[in-house]
């Protein structure tokens, strides 16, 4: 009995469906559901039902779009593909909502700050002899920018070694006190900032007689920044492969040499990310500054003597004044502070991406 060639052919293997590809049918379903839901909601919202308002219209449109998109997609696609399209639409909608909120907040602040930002004196002058009602072509925020830079710089000098040292102790040394240190750091992470200011006020200003100055502010910022840096650094050090530590110890290096020459260089990008996150956490603090320092209108580069104004404190004082021109200066200072925070978080993302690419 002869066997034909077709009977010897192996059955074709099942190939998985690529859910990430977009066909013309998928695009047509998306556009049609968006247009159909828009027309339906507009008819019901504006002509039939007694509703009004842009926010309610957008919410109703989005809900109707999800329902219509799920129904249309299920007609020509399997259940798995239809569910994937629906979940993707929900995820993209959430991302768009967050992005819209961020863009609107940033755009509003910079739009309100533009009358002050386009004056050169805003970046080069302080507020000495300038009244709250003075025009925007007089005075500036150089004293607040300098104060923030000095206070944050001093805080970083002390908080970075303390945070990284605590992280090394918890991950590399261990022992009986490791869990206790971890619990204390986690508790300090949730510590209100004003409590840190009160602690420094009672300890330094009342107890030791230190005057209200930039160094007192830096001490309060150290209390706030250290637990953030320690927790972030601990997570980074835990990611380092244990085989690297074992290799260093197998080559005859001591534990400290292994940590210093193997673990820390490997975790360097992550430690930089932890540092930037700590700086971004303290750069906008206002509550401790209200307690341990006073507002000033002059440029002060000495953190040990006289009050030292920072950007958050300048913003708070300007808004409390109630003067429209001074409030515009507050918006300008807020725009500078926001730009600084956005730059710090952008650097964080770049460092994190570099770290992932090097693994």
N, C-alpha and C positions, 0 to 999 in steps of 0.2 A: 504494500500500500504506500503510495507516494505521498509525501507531505509537501504541500505548497509553501512557497516562500512567505506567504502572508501569515501562515500558522506558526512559523518560527520567529516572527518579529516580536520583540519584547514590548510589553505594554508601555506606553508613554508615561513618564513620571509626572506626578502632579506638581505644578509650579505654583508657588504662593502668589496671591494677588497683592500687588503693590498699592497699598492704600495712600501713599504720599503722592502718587501721580495724579494729575488733573487732566481729565478729558474734556472735550467740548460739552458733553452732557453735564459734567459736574459744574463747569462754569455757567452754563445756561440755567441750571437749577439754582445756583447761588444768586445770579443776577435777577432771575425771574422771581424768586422768593423775596428778595429785597424790594423790588419794584412793586410786586403784588401786595406785600404787607404794608408798604408805605401808602399805596392808594387806599387800601381797606381801612387802615387806621385813620388816615386823613378824613375819609368819608364819615366814619363813625364818630371820631373825636371832635371834628369841627362842625359837622352838619346834623348829626343825629343826637348824640349824647350831650348833656350840658356840662362838658369838660372844657378846660382851657389851661394854658401854661406849656412852656417848651419842655420842661423836665418830664412832666407826665406824658407828653406826646412821645418823647424819645423812649421812655420806658415801655410804653404800650407798643411802640413800633418794634422794639427789640424782642419783646416776648412774642408778638405775632410773627415776626420773622423766624424765630426759632421753631415755632410750631409748624409754620408753612414749609420751612426748609426741610424739617424732618420728614414731613409727609411726602413732599415732592421727591426727595432723595430716596425714600423707601420704595417708591414705585419701580425704579429702574436699577436698583442696587440691592445686594444682599443685606441682611440685617446688620452684619458686622461693619460693612462699609458705611451704611446709613448712620449707625451709632458713632463711628469714628468721625464722620463729617459734622454731626451735631456737637460732639464734645469739642472738636476743633473750633467750631463757631463760638461756643461759650468761652473757650480759652482766649481766642482772639478778641472777643468782646470785652473780657475783663482787662486784658492788656491795653486795649484802646482806651478804656475808662481811666485806668491809672495814668497812662501817658497824657490824656487830655487834662486830668487834674494837675499834673506836674507842669505841663506847658502853660495852662491858664494861670497857675500861681506865679510861676517865674515871669511870664509876660506881664501880669498885672503889676508886680513889684517893679520891674524895670521900666514900665510905662509911667508909673507914678514917680520913679526916681530920675527920669530923664531930665527934667528941669534943673536938677542939681548936678547930674553927672557930666553934662556938657560944658561945665565951667572948670577951667584948669585949676583955679584956686581951691576947688573942693578937694583936690588931692595933695596940695602943697602947703596949705595954711591951716592954722588951728583957730580956735574960737576966742582967742584973747581979745578983749575989747569989742566983741561982736555981740549984739543983743539978739534975742530970739526973733525980733521983728525985722532985723536987717536983711537987705536983699541977698540973693544967692550968689552975687558976684563978690561977696565978702565972706571971709572965713572958710573953714574947711574941716576935714576930719583926720588930718595927718597925726594929731595927738592920739586919737582913738586907735588908728591903725598901728602906730608905734607901740602903744600900750598893749594891744592884743598880741603883737609879735613878741614883745619882751616877756609878758606873763606866760604865754603858751610855750615859748622857748625854754624858760626856766622850769616849767612843769615837765616838759619832755626830758630834760636832763636828769631829773630825779625819778620820774615815773617809769621811763623805759628800762633802766637797770633793775628797778624793783619788780616790775611786771615780768620781764624775761627771767630774772633770777627765781621768782616764785614758780614760774612755769617749768623751769629746769628742775627745781626741787621736786615738784609734783610728778613729773614724768620720768626723770632720770635717776633721782636719788631715792625717792619714796620714803618708807619708814612709817613709824607710828603717827607722826604729825602731818603726814601728807594729806590724809582725809580731812583733818582739822583745818589745815590751810585752805584746802579746796572749798570747804563749807564757808569759811570766813570770806573768801573771795567772792563766792556766789552770793552771799548775803550783802556784801558791799556793792555788788553790781546793781542791786535793786535799791541801794541807799538813795534817798532823795538828796538832791544837790544842796538844798538849803540846810540840811542837817550837817553836811560837810562844812558849809560856811559857819554854822554855829559852833562846830567843834574847833575850828581854827580860831574863831573869835574868842572863845573861852580859854583855849590853851595858850595862844600866842599874845593876843591883844590884852586880855584881862590878866591872865596868869603871869606871862613873862614881860608884859609892858611894851611889846612891839607896837609901833604906831601903824595906823591904817595906811597901807602902801601896796605896791605891786608884789612884793615878796609874800605878803599875807594872802593875796589872791592866788599866787602860784601854789602856795601850800594847799589851799582848798582845791585847786584844780588837780593837784597830785593825788589827793584822796579820791577824786572822782575818776581820774584816768587810769590809775594803777590796776584796779580790778578788771577793767575792760581789756587792757593790754595783756594782763596775765591770762585771762580766759581764752583770748584769741591765740596767744602764743602757745598755750597748752594744747589746743586743738591742732595747731600746725606741727608741733613737735611729735604728737602722737601719730601723725601721718607718715613721718619718716620711717622707712622700713627697718625692722629689727635686724635684718641680715647685715645692714651696714654697721650697726653697733657690734654685732658678733664678729664681723670681719676685722674691725679695728682692734677689738680685744684679742682676737686670735693672732694678730701681728705683734702683740706684745705691748700695745699702748695701754696706758692706765685709763680709768673711766673718765677722768677729767680731760685727758688728751683726746679721747674718742669724742666726747661732747664738743670740745672746742674746735677740733680739726675735721670732724666728720659730720656730726649732727647739725651743728649751727650753720656751717656753710651750705648744707643741703636745704635747710629750712629758711635760708636768708630771704627769698622773695616773700614767703608767708609771714615772716617776722616783720618785714617792711609793711605788709598789708595790715598787720596788727597795730603797728605804730600809727599808720594813717587813720585807721578806724578810731584809735584813742584820741588823736588830735581832733578829728571831726566831732568827737563826742564833747570835747571841752571848749571848742572854739566859740560856740554860741551860748555858753553859760552866762546867766544873768543873776540868778538868786544868790550865789555865794558872793558876787561882787557887791551887791547891795549892802552886805553885812560887814565885810572886811576891808572895804575901801570906800572912798568918797569920789564923787564926780568932780572933774576939774575942766577948765577951759583952756589950759596952757599945755604945751608940750613938755613932758617930763620923761627923761631917759634914765633916771635913777630909781630902780625898783625898791630901794631901801628907805627912801625919804619922800614925803609928800604924796598926796593921792595920785593915782594913775588911772586915767579913763581908758576903757576898751570900747570896741565897737558895740557889743550888746548893751553896755551901760549907757553909751551915748544914745542909742536908739530908744532905750527906755526913758531917759531923761527928756529927749526931744518930744516923744509922743505925749508924755505927761504935761508938757508945757501948754498944749492946746493951741499954739500959734500955727497957722497954716504954713508959713514959710519954714518954720523950724521942723514941722512934720515932714515937709518935703526933703529936708536934710536927713531926717530919720530914714526915709525911703531910700535915699542915696546910700547911706551907710548900710542899710539892710541889703541893698543890691550888691555892694562890695562883699559883705559877709556871705551872701548866698553864692556869689561867684567863687569865693574861696572854698566853700564847702563842696560845690559841684566839681571844682578842680581836684580836690582831695579824693572824692569818691571816684572820679574818672581815673585817677592814678591807681586807685585800689583795683579797679576792674582790669586795667592794663597789666598790673603785676600779677593778678590772679590768672589772667589768660596766659601770660608768659610762663607761669609756673605749671599750668596744665599742659602747655605745649612741650615743656622740657621733660615731662615724666615719660 
